[in-house]
Amino acid sequence: MRQTGRLRRSLALMVAFVASVAVGSLSGVAHAEDKFAHRPIVFVHGYGSGPGVWDGMKQDVEKYGYSSDELFSFGYGDYTPGDTSIVTLGEQLAGYVKDKGLVAKSPDGKIDIIAHSMGGLVARAYLRLDSGHRVTTAHLVTYGTPNHGTVTATVACATGIKCDGQVKQMVPGSDFYQWLGSVGDIPGPTNYVTFRSNIGDEPIVVAAGTGLCDGVVFGADKNGDPSGAYAGETSILRGAENFVTRCMEHGDFYHDDWTKKRTLDMIADNDGAHTPKAVQVGCGSLDSFWGRERWVNAYGQACVTTTRASGQSGARDVQTNLSIRGCGYYYYVAAIWEYAGTDKNYNCESKNVKGILWRAGEWGQTTYDGAGVATRTMELYTPMTKAQPGQTVSGDWTYDVHAYNNAPWDVKQAKSSTPGITVGR
């Protein structure tokens, strides 16, 4: 009987041990299942706004390949407008990321942040507060963020229209900007991307409809100088990838298809390990070109992109594109800029355009007789083609730009090129 009792107790202990191992194994599986398939994205809204502004963009991000449960909107609408400091909001963002367990659930232990307007400052404060946050943030993308201040905050405080604590912090040269910039514009290892609709040289005081695109964030240059020169550059982060969108108002960034597509391509992994697509993007600089006697002006930037679905191998889709920005002419009599689209008699027209995609010593050329748009911006693309892993691809563009009634004043033989990209596997 004693042996039988001992045997029963031994069997009971074995069953308990096996059960505990099984439960431990199952909990490990459950933990693995909690992992996201892709690196999560945190969206941060701007001043006086709320998380709902991202709903439309999140639908497009899902179409790109993300799951809805990988997309998060941090909201601080109860604290803006107001006197809650942007630094405190950065601390709240840190708490949000921690409470959601986003770093632990991410397949690579990192997150991406996409932020609009003051939300970009909240995100930068989050990164400034703790260097560990920069280690666990792969990308920060800002839309129309006053990274060096905005004159609208200066005017609001000077006139007493609206001068709460957050507006005061967005005055160029404020203590907040001194603190934020004490580690540089782009403290690593986070990658930074900015989008703005003002190029930088638009006049502030002009006839209606001929100057700034974004009339909310402007008035300081990329160094924080509020003198008014190159006043649209305030959204630039020195050393980041800085893009200019089409001419649009401050609240339109998250509705713009080009901006959304370029954003998702820029935060994608080169190999697609933790994002829905494997994407490589290489862009040249945004350069200014002038016609004869400096009547007509336009900016040009060329990019080359390689893309394939995540988890696949082999050839990638490859394409080069040309972005034309700030197309217009200088009207000496009135001493103002007239941008295409503001005068019904003038469009921005590209002429004699040749776009070349270079691929491993071979090339494919696209020639445009001309394209015209009733805005100051346009996009041109070569046809999509294939390139094999290991091949080097790049893009070259030559073009004329017409924005005035007499062709002799056109921009002639402008050139925009991309760096070379070695196609990944």
C-alpha positions in Angstrom: 0.0 0.0 0.0 2.9 2.3 0.9 4.5 1.6 -2.5 1.2 2.2 -4.3 0.9 5.6 -2.4 4.4 6.6 -3.4 3.7 5.6 -7.0 0.6 7.6 -7.1 2.4 10.6 -5.7 5.2 10.2 -8.2 2.8 9.9 -11.1 1.0 13.1 -9.8 4.3 15.0 -9.7 5.2 13.8 -13.2 1.8 14.9 -14.5 2.2 18.3 -12.8 5.7 18.7 -14.3 4.5 17.8 -17.8 1.6 20.1 -17.5 3.8 23.0 -16.4 6.1 22.4 -19.4 3.2 22.3 -21.7 1.7 25.5 -20.3 5.1 27.1 -20.6 5.4 26.0 -24.2 2.0 27.2 -25.0 2.7 30.6 -23.4 5.8 30.8 -25.6 3.8 30.2 -28.7 1.2 32.8 -27.6 4.0 35.3 -27.1 5.3 34.6 -30.6 1.9 35.0 -32.0 1.7 38.5 -30.4 4.5 39.6 -32.6 3.5 41.9 -35.5 4.3 40.8 -39.0 5.6 44.3 -39.8 7.3 47.1 -37.9 4.4 49.1 -36.3 3.7 52.7 -37.3 2.8 55.4 -34.8 0.9 58.4 -36.2 1.1 61.7 -34.3 -1.3 64.6 -35.0 -0.6 68.3 -34.8 -1.6 71.4 -32.8 -5.4 71.6 -32.0 -6.1 68.4 -33.9 -6.8 64.8 -33.0 -5.9 61.2 -34.0 -8.9 60.9 -36.3 -7.1 62.9 -39.0 -5.1 59.8 -39.8 -8.0 57.5 -40.6 -7.9 58.0 -44.3 -4.2 57.6 -44.6 -4.3 54.5 -42.4 -6.6 52.9 -45.0 -4.1 53.6 -47.7 -1.3 52.2 -45.5 -3.3 49.0 -45.2 -3.5 48.7 -49.0 0.2 49.0 -49.1 0.4 45.7 -47.0 0.2 46.6 -43.3 -2.4 45.2 -41.0 -4.7 47.5 -39.2 -3.4 46.2 -35.8 0.1 47.4 -36.8 -1.1 51.0 -37.0 -1.4 53.3 -34.0 -2.6 56.9 -33.6 -1.3 58.6 -30.5 -3.8 61.3 -29.4 -3.2 64.2 -27.1 -6.2 66.3 -28.2 -7.2 67.0 -24.5 -3.9 68.9 -24.1 -3.9 71.0 -27.3 -4.3 73.9 -27.7 -2.9 74.5 -24.3 -0.1 75.2 -22.0 1.1 71.5 -21.7 4.6 71.7 -22.9 5.7 69.9 -26.1 8.3 68.1 -23.9 5.5 66.7 -21.6 3.7 65.6 -24.7 6.8 63.8 -25.8 6.8 62.0 -22.4 3.2 61.0 -23.0 4.2 59.6 -26.3 6.9 57.5 -24.6 4.2 56.2 -22.2 1.9 55.3 -25.0 4.6 53.4 -26.9 5.5 51.5 -23.7 1.9 50.8 -22.6 1.1 49.4 -26.1 4.2 47.2 -25.9 5.1 48.3 -29.5 8.8 47.7 -29.2 8.4 44.2 -27.7 5.8 43.3 -30.4 7.8 44.7 -33.3 9.6 42.0 -35.4 12.9 44.0 -35.2 12.3 45.8 -31.9 11.7 49.1 -33.5 8.8 51.4 -34.5 8.3 54.0 -37.3 6.7 57.4 -36.5 4.8 59.6 -39.0 3.9 63.0 -37.6 2.1 66.2 -38.8 2.9 69.8 -37.9 3.5 70.2 -34.1 3.3 66.4 -33.9 6.7 66.2 -35.4 8.0 68.3 -32.5 6.3 66.0 -30.1 8.1 63.1 -31.8 11.4 64.9 -31.8 11.0 65.6 -28.1 10.3 61.9 -27.6 13.6 61.1 -29.3 15.5 63.9 -27.5 14.3 62.7 -24.1 16.0 59.3 -24.2 18.7 58.0 -26.5 17.1 54.6 -26.1 14.1 55.9 -28.0 16.3 56.7 -30.9 17.6 53.1 -30.9 14.1 51.7 -31.1 12.8 54.2 -33.7 13.8 53.2 -37.2 12.3 56.3 -39.0 10.7 59.6 -38.1 8.8 61.2 -41.0 7.4 64.8 -40.5 4.8 66.6 -42.6 4.9 70.4 -42.5 6.5 70.5 -39.1 7.9 73.8 -37.9 11.2 72.2 -37.1 12.9 75.6 -36.6 9.8 77.6 -35.7 7.0 79.5 -37.6 6.3 83.2 -37.9 2.6 82.6 -37.3 3.5 81.7 -33.7 5.5 84.9 -33.5 2.7 87.0 -34.8 0.1 85.2 -32.6 2.1 86.0 -29.5 3.0 89.6 -30.5 -0.7 90.5 -31.2 -2.2 88.4 -28.5 -4.4 86.5 -30.9 -3.4 83.1 -29.5 -0.3 82.6 -27.3 -0.6 79.5 -25.2 2.4 77.6 -24.0 2.7 75.5 -27.1 2.5 78.5 -29.5 5.3 80.2 -27.5 7.5 77.1 -27.9 7.0 77.3 -31.7 8.4 80.9 -31.9 11.8 80.7 -33.7 14.7 80.7 -31.3 12.6 79.7 -28.2 14.1 77.8 -25.3 12.4 74.7 -26.6 14.2 74.9 -29.9 17.5 75.5 -28.1 16.9 72.3 -26.1 15.7 70.3 -29.0 18.6 71.3 -31.2 21.3 70.8 -28.6 21.8 67.2 -29.9 21.7 68.3 -33.6 18.8 68.1 -36.1 19.0 64.3 -36.6 20.4 62.5 -33.6 20.9 58.9 -34.6 20.5 56.1 -35.2 17.0 57.1 -36.2 16.5 57.9 -39.9 14.7 61.2 -40.6 12.5 62.2 -43.6 10.7 65.6 -44.0 8.0 66.8 -46.3 7.1 70.4 -46.9 5.0 72.2 -49.6 7.0 75.5 -49.4 10.3 75.2 -51.3 11.8 78.0 -49.3 12.2 81.1 -51.5 8.6 82.0 -51.9 7.8 85.6 -50.9 5.8 86.1 -47.8 4.0 89.3 -48.6 2.7 89.1 -52.2 -0.5 89.4 -54.2 -3.1 86.9 -53.1 -2.5 83.4 -54.4 1.0 83.9 -55.7 3.2 83.1 -52.7 3.3 80.5 -50.0 1.6 77.1 -50.4 1.6 76.3 -46.6 0.5 79.5 -45.0 0.8 78.1 -41.4 4.4 77.0 -41.1 6.9 79.4 -42.6 9.0 82.4 -41.7 12.3 80.8 -40.6 15.0 79.1 -42.5 16.7 75.8 -41.9 19.0 77.4 -39.3 16.1 79.0 -37.4 16.8 82.5 -38.7 13.4 84.3 -38.7 14.5 87.1 -41.0 12.2 85.9 -43.8 14.8 84.8 -46.3 14.1 81.3 -47.5 11.2 81.3 -45.1 9.7 78.0 -46.2 12.8 76.0 -45.2 11.8 75.8 -41.6 10.6 72.2 -42.0 14.0 71.0 -43.2 16.2 68.9 -40.9 19.8 69.3 -41.8 21.2 65.9 -42.9 17.7 64.3 -43.4 16.0 63.3 -46.6 14.0 66.5 -47.3 11.2 66.4 -49.9 9.0 69.1 -51.4 5.4 68.1 -52.2 3.0 69.6 -54.6 1.7 73.0 -53.7 -0.9 72.4 -51.0 -2.2 73.8 -47.7 -1.0 72.8 -44.3 -3.7 70.2 -43.6 -3.4 68.3 -46.9 -0.3 66.3 -46.4 -2.0 63.1 -45.2 -4.5 63.3 -48.1 -1.8 63.6 -50.9 -1.2 60.3 -52.8 2.4 61.2 -53.8 3.4 62.1 -50.3 1.9 58.9 -48.8 3.5 56.7 -51.4 6.9 58.3 -51.0 6.6 58.1 -47.2 5.9 54.3 -47.2 8.7 53.7 -49.7 11.1 55.7 -47.5 10.3 53.7 -44.3 10.4 50.3 -46.1 13.4 48.0 -45.4 15.7 47.6 -48.4 15.2 43.8 -48.1 11.6 43.9 -46.9 12.5 42.0 -43.8 10.1 43.9 -41.5 7.9 45.9 -44.0 5.3 44.8 -46.6 7.7 45.7 -49.5 11.4 45.7 -50.2 12.2 49.2 -51.5 15.3 51.2 -52.3 15.1 54.9 -53.1 17.9 57.1 -54.3 17.4 60.8 -54.9 19.6 63.6 -56.2 19.4 67.1 -54.8 16.6 69.5 -55.4 18.2 72.1 -57.6 17.1 75.5 -58.9 17.2 76.3 -62.6 16.7 79.7 -64.3 15.8 80.8 -67.7 17.4 83.8 -69.6 17.7 86.9 -67.5 16.1 85.1 -64.6 12.5 85.5 -65.7 11.5 81.8 -65.4 12.5 79.5 -62.5 11.9 75.9 -61.6 13.3 73.3 -59.2 14.0 69.7 -60.2 14.8 66.5 -58.4 15.3 63.1 -59.8 14.8 59.8 -57.9 15.2 56.1 -58.8 13.2 53.4 -57.0 13.5 49.6 -56.8 10.6 47.6 -55.4 9.5 44.0 -54.8 7.1 42.3 -52.5 8.4 41.2 -49.1 9.5 37.6 -48.9 10.2 37.3 -52.7 13.5 37.2 -54.5 14.8 37.8 -58.0 14.2 40.8 -60.2 12.7 44.0 -58.9 10.5 46.7 -60.5 12.7 49.7 -61.3 11.7 53.3 -62.3 13.1 56.8 -62.3 11.0 59.9 -61.9 11.5 63.7 -62.1 9.8 66.1 -59.7 9.4 69.7 -60.9 8.6 72.2 -58.2 8.1 76.0 -57.8 7.5 76.5 -61.5 6.8 80.2 -62.2 8.1 83.5 -63.5 9.2 86.8 -62.0 7.0 89.8 -62.9 9.3 92.7 -62.6 6.7 95.5 -62.9 4.9 94.4 -59.8 8.0 92.8 -58.3 6.2 89.6 -57.5 6.4 86.0 -58.4 3.6 84.6 -60.5 3.5 80.8 -60.1 1.9 78.5 -62.6 -1.7 77.9 -61.7 -2.3 81.3 -60.0 -2.8 83.0 -63.4 -5.3 81.2 -65.7 -3.2 82.2 -68.7 -0.1 80.3 -67.7 0.7 76.7 -67.0 3.9 75.0 -66.1 5.1 73.1 -69.2 7.9 70.6 -69.6 9.5 70.4 -73.0 12.2 68.4 -74.8 12.2 66.0 -71.9 14.4 62.9 -71.9 14.3 60.5 -69.0 16.9 57.7 -69.0 17.0 54.7 -66.7 20.5 53.3 -66.6 20.7 49.6 -65.8 24.0 47.7 -65.8 25.4 49.5 -68.7 22.2 49.3 -70.7 19.6 52.1 -70.9 16.0 52.8 -71.7 15.0 56.2 -72.8 11.6 58.0 -72.6 11.1 61.1 -74.6 8.2 63.5 -73.8 7.1 66.1 -76.4 5.7 68.1 -73.6 3.5 68.0 -70.6 1.5 70.9 -69.1 -0.2 71.3 -65.8 -2.0 74.2 -64.2 0.0 74.0 -61.0 3.6 74.9 -60.1 4.5 71.2 -59.7 4.5 68.1 -61.8 5.7 64.5 -61.8 7.3 62.6 -64.8 8.1 58.9 -64.8 9.9 56.5 -67.1 8.0 53.2 -67.7 8.5 50.5 -65.1 11.1 47.9 -66.0 13.0 45.0 -64.3 16.5 44.8 -62.9 18.3 41.8 -61.4 19.9 41.7 -58.0 23.5 43.0 -58.1 22.8 45.3 -61.1 23.3 49.1 -60.7 20.5 51.4 -61.7 20.3 55.2 -61.9 18.3 57.9 -63.6 19.2 61.0 -65.7 16.8 63.7 -66.9 17.3 66.6 -69.2 14.4 69.1 -69.8 13.2 72.6 -70.6 10.6 74.3 -68.5 8.1 76.9 -69.8 6.1 79.3 -67.6 6.0 82.5 -69.6 4.4 83.5 -72.9 7.7 83.8 -74.8 9.9 80.7 -75.3 13.2 82.6 -75.2 12.8 83.0 -71.4 12.3 79.3 -70.7 14.6 77.2 -68.6 16.8 75.4 -71.1 18.5 72.0 -70.8 18.1 71.6 -67.0 19.7 68.4 -65.7 18.7 66.2 -62.7 20.3 62.9 -61.9 20.1 60.2 -59.2 22.8 58.3 -57.4 23.4 54.7 -58.4 21.7 52.0 -56.5 22.8 48.4 -56.4 19.7 46.3 -56.6 19.2 44.2 -53.5 18.3 40.5 -53.3 
